[in-house]
């Protein structure tokens, strides 16, 4: 019996910590894992928007220049978007939990540096480090979720909760930032991260499972650097266009051109490698490529529109920032509801109808908002935002679920990184595209206002906020005429932008018709093979352990293992979890 006990202890040491002491079915621990992952995502989502309302306080305290202020705001999403593929694929190689925990530590340290930054340069560096930490956290949360929820039905529910938390984070950021700045100082918008990170590190190390993908061949360091630099250049150019720079401007066009060349070289390199950094064969699967395209289209059509809507609420209707945030809350609540009920809807409708209906609902909501004019219509706004939030979250949830389902558990980190990168690129391109449409429709309305000098009209054509400043400077009848004309021009530009956005959304609905009609829940051969590979890796205990296990394996134990394997094979989508079940069965048999 002593030999049996020793073997059992050795075997227990190989079982992942979060599975020890649980039932064969895994118990409810995966839902606790989901909770930890959602807290991680919430922090990253909040930090992307929490600084926006603190910019005036930062400007007054640190006195940054115009370029420095731009970098303070933009460096976080810029660095984060650039490094998603690098850290997503690195997690597949060295361990997703390991990368996530390192992201926690870096995010907490960078938050402390940012909170007490004495000058703009230190704040920019701290925000860049926050972007690195965010890039480590975001794909890891989705890839770990892919691992701990092998059953597609449960995974769909988990992704719904995950996406609802992301929607909450984006909406809570400005509200939380406004509260903290009003009651404390601007550094508190960063300092609030520390307590959560201090708790998340030990809890994550104890509860989260460790997993890796295929470790065959060396990790492509050069390819990872090429992808990061290429994405950095492309996102930088897109952000410059979104901030008003001309697309043909040398400082804008050069980074985009360099980035495009690097990304093309990256793709060629991955196709030639035996063990690529990113499995580009995923894009040959229509469900994967169409899902990624739908994510880009959804964000492209709506993120720029959201910024324009915020300007409309504040500059045209005269609402305060807090009132603006409250007006946008129905959109957030509707998105949360869509995420929570999305799993059942997906099983009922299937991916094709789900994404297409989501796009159609969103387009309908966008068109309904064309009823907005220069006077406040709260009922129209609330109704439109509710339908818009529900439709958008339905689209994004279904696209993410379909995309992640096409990737094996071994390549989940790379697939999650591709999804998050498409999200970031869609958002950046959407701001640039819809911002350009808005400016093109707005400028003619203020170019020739009677009684207003040409120089004043030129200044007023930059934005509605600039037009208000010019009108205040002019005063009198001319100033009042310019203010009225700029408001009317802005509303006209908003209507044109809404129409363009609706067209993009309908294009997404057409693209979604190529998605699978039915939600298939059976495990594919590739995933079963990956589960077998993981089983073999976790069972390697060296020659002595293997020999000892073989000596102790009797006919009854062999039959029990065979029965367990048969159960795992029958459960289909649970195949990736089969190694853990075998481990637990062996522990029980050997004890």
TAHURA-V119172 format. One record per residue. N is the residue number from 1. RES is the residue in one small letter. NEAR is the number of other C-alpha atoms within 10 Angstrom. D_FIRST is the distance of its C-alpha to the first C-alpha in whole Angstrom. Layout:
n:N res:RES near:NEAR d_first:D_FIRST
n:N res:RES near:NEAR d_first:D_FIRST
//
This chain:
n:1 res:x near:8 d_first:0
n:2 res:x near:8 d_first:4
n:3 res:x near:12 d_first:5
n:4 res:x near:16 d_first:5
n:5 res:x near:13 d_first:6
n:6 res:x near:14 d_first:9
n:7 res:x near:19 d_first:10
n:8 res:x near:18 d_first:10
n:9 res:x near:14 d_first:12
n:10 res:x near:14 d_first:14
n:11 res:x near:21 d_first:15
n:12 res:x near:19 d_first:16
n:13 res:x near:13 d_first:18
n:14 res:x near:14 d_first:20
n:15 res:x near:19 d_first:21
n:16 res:x near:17 d_first:25
n:17 res:x near:15 d_first:25
n:18 res:x near:17 d_first:27
n:19 res:x near:22 d_first:25
n:20 res:x near:16 d_first:22
n:21 res:x near:10 d_first:21
n:22 res:x near:12 d_first:24
n:23 res:x near:12 d_first:24
n:24 res:x near:15 d_first:24
n:25 res:x near:12 d_first:28
n:26 res:x near:17 d_first:28
n:27 res:x near:11 d_first:29
n:28 res:x near:10 d_first:33
n:29 res:x near:15 d_first:32
n:30 res:x near:20 d_first:34
n:31 res:x near:15 d_first:37
n:32 res:x near:12 d_first:36
n:33 res:x near:20 d_first:36
n:34 res:x near:22 d_first:39
n:35 res:x near:15 d_first:41
n:36 res:x near:18 d_first:40
n:37 res:x near:24 d_first:41
n:38 res:x near:23 d_first:45
n:39 res:x near:19 d_first:45
n:40 res:x near:24 d_first:45
n:41 res:x near:24 d_first:47
n:42 res:x near:23 d_first:50
n:43 res:x near:23 d_first:50
n:44 res:x near:25 d_first:51
n:45 res:x near:22 d_first:53
n:46 res:x near:24 d_first:55
n:47 res:x near:27 d_first:56
n:48 res:x near:21 d_first:58
n:49 res:x near:21 d_first:60
n:50 res:x near:23 d_first:60
n:51 res:x near:24 d_first:62
n:52 res:x near:14 d_first:65
n:53 res:x near:22 d_first:67
n:54 res:x near:22 d_first:66
n:55 res:x near:16 d_first:68
n:56 res:x near:13 d_first:72
n:57 res:x near:16 d_first:70
n:58 res:x near:21 d_first:68
n:59 res:x near:15 d_first:72
n:60 res:x near:9 d_first:74
n:61 res:x near:14 d_first:71
n:62 res:x near:15 d_first:70
n:63 res:x near:14 d_first:74
n:64 res:x near:17 d_first:72
n:65 res:x near:11 d_first:75
n:66 res:x near:10 d_first:75
n:67 res:x near:8 d_first:72
n:68 res:x near:16 d_first:70
n:69 res:x near:20 d_first:70
n:70 res:x near:14 d_first:69
n:71 res:x near:20 d_first:66
n:72 res:x near:23 d_first:65
n:73 res:x near:18 d_first:65
n:74 res:x near:18 d_first:64
n:75 res:x near:21 d_first:61
n:76 res:x near:24 d_first:58
n:77 res:x near:23 d_first:59
n:78 res:x near:24 d_first:60
n:79 res:x near:25 d_first:57
n:80 res:x near:28 d_first:54
n:81 res:x near:26 d_first:56
n:82 res:x near:27 d_first:56
n:83 res:x near:25 d_first:52
n:84 res:x near:33 d_first:51
n:85 res:x near:30 d_first:50
n:86 res:x near:24 d_first:49
n:87 res:x near:29 d_first:46
n:88 res:x near:34 d_first:45
n:89 res:x near:31 d_first:45
n:90 res:x near:25 d_first:43
n:91 res:x near:28 d_first:41
n:92 res:x near:26 d_first:40
n:93 res:x near:22 d_first:39
n:94 res:x near:16 d_first:37
n:95 res:x near:20 d_first:36
n:96 res:x near:31 d_first:38
n:97 res:x near:25 d_first:36
n:98 res:x near:21 d_first:37
n:99 res:x near:23 d_first:41
n:100 res:x near:30 d_first:41
n:101 res:x near:22 d_first:40
n:102 res:x near:16 d_first:42
n:103 res:x near:27 d_first:45
n:104 res:x near:27 d_first:44
n:105 res:x near:17 d_first:44
n:106 res:x near:20 d_first:47
n:107 res:x near:29 d_first:49
n:108 res:x near:25 d_first:49
n:109 res:x near:19 d_first:50
n:110 res:x near:25 d_first:53
n:111 res:x near:27 d_first:54
n:112 res:x near:19 d_first:54
n:113 res:x near:21 d_first:56
n:114 res:x near:27 d_first:58
n:115 res:x near:18 d_first:59
n:116 res:x near:16 d_first:61
n:117 res:x near:17 d_first:62
n:118 res:x near:12 d_first:65
n:119 res:x near:14 d_first:67
n:120 res:x near:21 d_first:67
n:121 res:x near:16 d_first:66
n:122 res:x near:15 d_first:63
n:123 res:x near:25 d_first:62
n:124 res:x near:22 d_first:62
n:125 res:x near:19 d_first:60
n:126 res:x near:25 d_first:58
n:127 res:x near:27 d_first:58
n:128 res:x near:23 d_first:57
n:129 res:x near:25 d_first:54
n:130 res:x near:31 d_first:53
n:131 res:x near:30 d_first:54
n:132 res:x near:25 d_first:52
n:133 res:x near:29 d_first:49
n:134 res:x near:32 d_first:50
n:135 res:x near:31 d_first:50
n:136 res:x near:32 d_first:46
n:137 res:x near:29 d_first:45
n:138 res:x near:26 d_first:47
n:139 res:x near:31 d_first:46
n:140 res:x near:35 d_first:42
n:141 res:x near:26 d_first:42
n:142 res:x near:28 d_first:43
n:143 res:x near:28 d_first:41
n:144 res:x near:27 d_first:38
n:145 res:x near:26 d_first:39
n:146 res:x near:28 d_first:39
n:147 res:x near:22 d_first:36
n:148 res:x near:24 d_first:34
n:149 res:x near:22 d_first:37
n:150 res:x near:22 d_first:36
n:151 res:x near:20 d_first:38
n:152 res:x near:23 d_first:41
n:153 res:x near:17 d_first:43
n:154 res:x near:14 d_first:40
n:155 res:x near:20 d_first:41
n:156 res:x near:28 d_first:45
n:157 res:x near:21 d_first:45
n:158 res:x near:27 d_first:43
n:159 res:x near:26 d_first:46
n:160 res:x near:28 d_first:48
n:161 res:x near:24 d_first:47
n:162 res:x near:25 d_first:47
n:163 res:x near:25 d_first:50
n:164 res:x near:25 d_first:52
n:165 res:x near:25 d_first:50
n:166 res:x near:24 d_first:52
n:167 res:x near:23 d_first:55
n:168 res:x near:19 d_first:55
n:169 res:x near:24 d_first:54
n:170 res:x near:20 d_first:58
n:171 res:x near:22 d_first:60
n:172 res:x near:21 d_first:58
n:173 res:x near:24 d_first:59
n:174 res:x near:25 d_first:63
n:175 res:x near:20 d_first:63
n:176 res:x near:19 d_first:60
n:177 res:x near:24 d_first:62
n:178 res:x near:22 d_first:65
n:179 res:x near:15 d_first:64
n:180 res:x near:20 d_first:62
n:181 res:x near:20 d_first:65
n:182 res:x near:12 d_first:68
n:183 res:x near:9 d_first:66
n:184 res:x near:11 d_first:64
n:185 res:x near:14 d_first:65
n:186 res:x near:24 d_first:64
n:187 res:x near:22 d_first:61
n:188 res:x near:20 d_first:59
n:189 res:x near:26 d_first:59
n:190 res:x near:24 d_first:56
n:191 res:x near:19 d_first:55
n:192 res:x near:18 d_first:54
n:193 res:x near:21 d_first:51
n:194 res:x near:18 d_first:49
n:195 res:x near:10 d_first:48
n:196 res:x near:15 d_first:46
n:197 res:x near:24 d_first:45
n:198 res:x near:13 d_first:43
n:199 res:x near:10 d_first:41
n:200 res:x near:19 d_first:41
n:201 res:x near:17 d_first:39
n:202 res:x near:11 d_first:36
n:203 res:x near:13 d_first:36
n:204 res:x near:20 d_first:36
n:205 res:x near:16 d_first:33
n:206 res:x near:12 d_first:31
n:207 res:x near:18 d_first:32
n:208 res:x near:28 d_first:33
n:209 res:x near:21 d_first:31
n:210 res:x near:18 d_first:32
n:211 res:x near:21 d_first:33
n:212 res:x near:24 d_first:35
n:213 res:x near:23 d_first:37
n:214 res:x near:14 d_first:38
n:215 res:x near:12 d_first:37
n:216 res:x near:10 d_first:39
n:217 res:x near:11 d_first:42
n:218 res:x near:10 d_first:43
n:219 res:x near:17 d_first:44
n:220 res:x near:19 d_first:48
n:221 res:x near:12 d_first:49
n:222 res:x near:12 d_first:53
n:223 res:x near:21 d_first:53
n:224 res:x near:21 d_first:51
n:225 res:x near:17 d_first:54
n:226 res:x near:22 d_first:57
n:227 res:x near:24 d_first:56
n:228 res:x near:24 d_first:56
n:229 res:x near:20 d_first:59
n:230 res:x near:25 d_first:60
n:231 res:x near:28 d_first:59
n:232 res:x near:22 d_first:61
n:233 res:x near:24 d_first:64
n:234 res:x near:27 d_first:64
n:235 res:x near:24 d_first:63
n:236 res:x near:25 d_first:66
n:237 res:x near:27 d_first:68
n:238 res:x near:25 d_first:68
n:239 res:x near:22 d_first:68
n:240 res:x near:19 d_first:71
n:241 res:x near:23 d_first:72
n:242 res:x near:21 d_first:71
n:243 res:x near:14 d_first:73
n:244 res:x near:14 d_first:76
n:245 res:x near:18 d_first:76
n:246 res:x near:15 d_first:78
n:247 res:x near:17 d_first:76
n:248 res:x near:10 d_first:78
n:249 res:x near:12 d_first:78
n:250 res:x near:11 d_first:77
n:251 res:x near:14 d_first:74
n:252 res:x near:20 d_first:73
n:253 res:x near:21 d_first:73
n:254 res:x near:16 d_first:72
n:255 res:x near:21 d_first:69
n:256 res:x near:22 d_first:68
n:257 res:x near:15 d_first:69
n:258 res:x near:16 d_first:67
n:259 res:x near:24 d_first:64
n:260 res:x near:16 d_first:65
n:261 res:x near:14 d_first:65
n:262 res:x near:22 d_first:62
n:263 res:x near:21 d_first:60
n:264 res:x near:13 d_first:62
n:265 res:x near:16 d_first:61
n:266 res:x near:21 d_first:57
n:267 res:x near:17 d_first:57
n:268 res:x near:11 d_first:58
n:269 res:x near:16 d_first:56
n:270 res:x near:17 d_first:53
n:271 res:x near:16 d_first:54
n:272 res:x near:9 d_first:54
n:273 res:x near:11 d_first:51
n:274 res:x near:9 d_first:48
n:275 res:x near:16 d_first:46
n:276 res:x near:19 d_first:48
n:277 res:x near:30 d_first:48
n:278 res:x near:24 d_first:49
n:279 res:x near:15 d_first:48
n:280 res:x near:14 d_first:52
n:281 res:x near:10 d_first:51
n:282 res:x near:17 d_first:50
n:283 res:x near:15 d_first:54
n:284 res:x near:10 d_first:54
n:285 res:x near:14 d_first:53
n:286 res:x near:15 d_first:56
n:287 res:x near:23 d_first:53
n:288 res:x near:25 d_first:52
n:289 res:x near:18 d_first:56
n:290 res:x near:22 d_first:57
n:291 res:x near:30 d_first:55
n:292 res:x near:24 d_first:56
n:293 res:x near:19 d_first:59
n:294 res:x near:30 d_first:59
n:295 res:x near:28 d_first:58
n:296 res:x near:25 d_first:60
n:297 res:x near:26 d_first:63
n:298 res:x near:28 d_first:62
n:299 res:x near:24 d_first:62
n:300 res:x near:27 d_first:65
n:301 res:x near:29 d_first:67
n:302 res:x near:26 d_first:66
n:303 res:x near:20 d_first:65
n:304 res:x near:25 d_first:68
n:305 res:x near:23 d_first:70
n:306 res:x near:13 d_first:68
n:307 res:x near:13 d_first:69
n:308 res:x near:20 d_first:73
n:309 res:x near:18 d_first:72
n:310 res:x near:17 d_first:71
n:311 res:x near:20 d_first:75
n:312 res:x near:22 d_first:76
n:313 res:x near:20 d_first:75
n:314 res:x near:16 d_first:76
n:315 res:x near:16 d_first:79
n:316 res:x near:21 d_first:81
n:317 res:x near:16 d_first:80
n:318 res:x near:14 d_first:80
n:319 res:x near:17 d_first:76
n:320 res:x near:12 d_first:74
n:321 res:x near:17 d_first:71
n:322 res:x near:14 d_first:69
n:323 res:x near:14 d_first:71
n:324 res:x near:20 d_first:70
n:325 res:x near:19 d_first:67
n:326 res:x near:14 d_first:67
n:327 res:x near:18 d_first:69
n:328 res:x near:20 d_first:66
n:329 res:x near:19 d_first:63
n:330 res:x near:21 d_first:64
n:331 res:x near:26 d_first:63
n:332 res:x near:27 d_first:60
n:333 res:x near:19 d_first:59
n:334 res:x near:23 d_first:60
n:335 res:x near:30 d_first:57
n:336 res:x near:25 d_first:55
n:337 res:x near:17 d_first:55
n:338 res:x near:25 d_first:55
n:339 res:x near:30 d_first:52
n:340 res:x near:24 d_first:50
n:341 res:x near:15 d_first:52
n:342 res:x near:26 d_first:52
n:343 res:x near:24 d_first:48
n:344 res:x near:13 d_first:50
n:345 res:x near:17 d_first:53
n:346 res:x near:23 d_first:52
n:347 res:x near:17 d_first:50
n:348 res:x near:13 d_first:53
n:349 res:x near:15 d_first:56
n:350 res:x near:19 d_first:54
n:351 res:x near:29 d_first:54
n:352 res:x near:24 d_first:57
n:353 res:x near:21 d_first:59
n:354 res:x near:27 d_first:57
n:355 res:x near:32 d_first:58
n:356 res:x near:27 d_first:62
n:357 res:x near:20 d_first:62
n:358 res:x near:29 d_first:61
n:359 res:x near:31 d_first:63
n:360 res:x near:23 d_first:66
n:361 res:x near:23 d_first:66
n:362 res:x near:32 d_first:66
n:363 res:x near:28 d_first:69
n:364 res:x near:18 d_first:70
n:365 res:x near:25 d_first:70
n:366 res:x near:27 d_first:71
n:367 res:x near:18 d_first:74
n:368 res:x near:18 d_first:75
n:369 res:x near:21 d_first:75
n:370 res:x near:19 d_first:78
n:371 res:x near:12 d_first:79
n:372 res:x near:16 d_first:79
n:373 res:x near:18 d_first:82
n:374 res:x near:15 d_first:84
n:375 res:x near:9 d_first:83
n:376 res:x near:14 d_first:80
n:377 res:x near:12 d_first:79
n:378 res:x near:11 d_first:75
n:379 res:x near:9 d_first:75
n:380 res:x near:15 d_first:75
n:381 res:x near:20 d_first:73
n:382 res:x near:17 d_first:70
n:383 res:x near:15 d_first:70
n:384 res:x near:22 d_first:70
n:385 res:x near:26 d_first:67
n:386 res:x near:21 d_first:65
n:387 res:x near:22 d_first:65
n:388 res:x near:29 d_first:65
n:389 res:x near:27 d_first:62
n:390 res:x near:25 d_first:60
n:391 res:x near:28 d_first:61
n:392 res:x near:29 d_first:60
n:393 res:x near:30 d_first:57
n:394 res:x near:33 d_first:57
n:395 res:x near:31 d_first:58
n:396 res:x near:26 d_first:55
n:397 res:x near:32 d_first:52
n:398 res:x near:30 d_first:53
n:399 res:x near:29 d_first:53
n:400 res:x near:24 d_first:50
n:401 res:x near:23 d_first:48
n:402 res:x near:26 d_first:50
n:403 res:x near:26 d_first:50
n:404 res:x near:27 d_first:46
n:405 res:x near:23 d_first:45
n:406 res:x near:21 d_first:46
n:407 res:x near:22 d_first:44
n:408 res:x near:24 d_first:41
n:409 res:x near:29 d_first:38
n:410 res:x near:25 d_first:38
n:411 res:x near:26 d_first:42
n:412 res:x near:30 d_first:42
n:413 res:x near:36 d_first:43
n:414 res:x near:28 d_first:46
n:415 res:x near:31 d_first:47
n:416 res:x near:27 d_first:47
n:417 res:x near:27 d_first:49
n:418 res:x near:20 d_first:51
n:419 res:x near:26 d_first:52
n:420 res:x near:25 d_first:52
n:421 res:x near:24 d_first:55
n:422 res:x near:21 d_first:57
n:423 res:x near:22 d_first:57
n:424 res:x near:23 d_first:58
n:425 res:x near:24 d_first:61
n:426 res:x near:24 d_first:62
n:427 res:x near:24 d_first:62
n:428 res:x near:28 d_first:64
n:429 res:x near:25 d_first:66
n:430 res:x near:26 d_first:67
n:431 res:x near:27 d_first:68
n:432 res:x near:25 d_first:71
n:433 res:x near:21 d_first:72
n:434 res:x near:26 d_first:73
n:435 res:x near:22 d_first:74
n:436 res:x near:20 d_first:76
n:437 res:x near:17 d_first:77
n:438 res:x near:26 d_first:78
n:439 res:x near:20 d_first:80
n:440 res:x near:15 d_first:82
n:441 res:x near:19 d_first:83
n:442 res:x near:26 d_first:84
n:443 res:x near:21 d_first:86
n:444 res:x near:15 d_first:89
n:445 res:x near:20 d_first:89
n:446 res:x near:29 d_first:90
n:447 res:x near:21 d_first:92
n:448 res:x near:15 d_first:95
n:449 res:x near:19 d_first:96
n:450 res:x near:12 d_first:99
n:451 res:x near:11 d_first:100
n:452 res:x near:19 d_first:97
n:453 res:x near:13 d_first:98
n:454 res:x near:13 d_first:96
n:455 res:x near:9 d_first:94
n:456 res:x near:20 d_first:93
n:457 res:x near:22 d_first:92
n:458 res:x near:16 d_first:90
n:459 res:x near:15 d_first:88
n:460 res:x near:23 d_first:87
n:461 res:x near:21 d_first:86
n:462 res:x near:15 d_first:83
n:463 res:x near:17 d_first:81
n:464 res:x near:23 d_first:82
n:465 res:x near:18 d_first:81
n:466 res:x near:16 d_first:83
n:467 res:x near:25 d_first:86
n:468 res:x near:20 d_first:86
n:469 res:x near:14 d_first:86
n:470 res:x near:20 d_first:89
n:471 res:x near:24 d_first:91
n:472 res:x near:15 d_first:91
n:473 res:x near:12 d_first:92
n:474 res:x near:16 d_first:95
n:475 res:x near:13 d_first:96
n:476 res:x near:10 d_first:99
n:477 res:x near:13 d_first:99
n:478 res:x near:18 d_first:98
n:479 res:x near:21 d_first:94
n:480 res:x near:15 d_first:94
n:481 res:x near:17 d_first:95
n:482 res:x near:29 d_first:92
n:483 res:x near:24 d_first:90
n:484 res:x near:17 d_first:90
n:485 res:x near:19 d_first:90
n:486 res:x near:30 d_first:87
n:487 res:x near:24 d_first:85
n:488 res:x near:18 d_first:87
n:489 res:x near:22 d_first:86
n:490 res:x near:27 d_first:82
n:491 res:x near:20 d_first:82
n:492 res:x near:19 d_first:83
n:493 res:x near:23 d_first:81
n:494 res:x near:26 d_first:78
n:495 res:x near:21 d_first:79
n:496 res:x near:19 d_first:79
n:497 res:x near:27 d_first:76
n:498 res:x near:27 d_first:75
n:499 res:x near:17 d_first:76
n:500 res:x near:18 d_first:75
n:501 res:x near:27 d_first:71
n:502 res:x near:22 d_first:71
n:503 res:x near:16 d_first:72
n:504 res:x near:19 d_first:69
n:505 res:x near:29 d_first:67
n:506 res:x near:20 d_first:69
n:507 res:x near:18 d_first:68
n:508 res:x near:27 d_first:64
n:509 res:x near:27 d_first:65
n:510 res:x near:16 d_first:66
n:511 res:x near:18 d_first:63
n:512 res:x near:27 d_first:61
n:513 res:x near:16 d_first:62
n:514 res:x near:15 d_first:60
n:515 res:x near:23 d_first:56
n:516 res:x near:15 d_first:54
n:517 res:x near:14 d_first:56
n:518 res:x near:14 d_first:52
n:519 res:x near:17 d_first:49
n:520 res:x near:15 d_first:47
n:521 res:x near:16 d_first:43
n:522 res:x near:14 d_first:41
n:523 res:x near:21 d_first:39
n:524 res:x near:14 d_first:41
n:525 res:x near:12 d_first:40
n:526 res:x near:13 d_first:40
n:527 res:x near:21 d_first:38
n:528 res:x near:22 d_first:35
n:529 res:x near:14 d_first:35
n:530 res:x near:19 d_first:35
n:531 res:x near:22 d_first:32
n:532 res:x near:17 d_first:30
n:533 res:x near:17 d_first:31
n:534 res:x near:22 d_first:30
n:535 res:x near:19 d_first:26
n:536 res:x near:11 d_first:26
n:537 res:x near:11 d_first:27
n:538 res:x near:16 d_first:24
n:539 res:x near:17 d_first:22
n:540 res:x near:11 d_first:23
n:541 res:x near:15 d_first:20
n:542 res:x near:8 d_first:22
n:543 res:x near:9 d_first:21
n:544 res:x near:9 d_first:18
n:545 res:x near:15 d_first:16
n:546 res:x near:13 d_first:18
n:547 res:x near:12 d_first:17
n:548 res:x near:14 d_first:13
n:549 res:x near:18 d_first:14
n:550 res:x near:10 d_first:16
n:551 res:x near:9 d_first:13
n:552 res:x near:15 d_first:11
n:553 res:x near:16 d_first:14
n:554 res:x near:11 d_first:14
n:555 res:x near:9 d_first:18
n:556 res:x near:10 d_first:17
n:557 res:x near:15 d_first:15
n:558 res:x near:13 d_first:19
n:559 res:x near:12 d_first:21
n:560 res:x near:16 d_first:20
n:561 res:x near:19 d_first:20
n:562 res:x near:13 d_first:24
n:563 res:x near:12 d_first:24
n:564 res:x near:17 d_first:24
n:565 res:x near:17 d_first:26
n:566 res:x near:12 d_first:29
n:567 res:x near:15 d_first:29
n:568 res:x near:20 d_first:29
n:569 res:x near:15 d_first:32
n:570 res:x near:13 d_first:34
n:571 res:x near:15 d_first:34
n:572 res:x near:20 d_first:36
n:573 res:x near:22 d_first:37
n:574 res:x near:25 d_first:33
n:575 res:x near:26 d_first:33
n:576 res:x near:29 d_first:32
n:577 res:x near:22 d_first:30
n:578 res:x near:26 d_first:28
n:579 res:x near:22 d_first:25
n:580 res:x near:22 d_first:24
n:581 res:x near:25 d_first:24
n:582 res:x near:21 d_first:21
n:583 res:x near:23 d_first:20
n:584 res:x near:23 d_first:19
n:585 res:x near:18 d_first:18
n:586 res:x near:21 d_first:15
n:587 res:x near:21 d_first:14
n:588 res:x near:11 d_first:14
n:589 res:x near:17 d_first:12
n:590 res:x near:20 d_first:10
n:591 res:x near:17 d_first:9
//
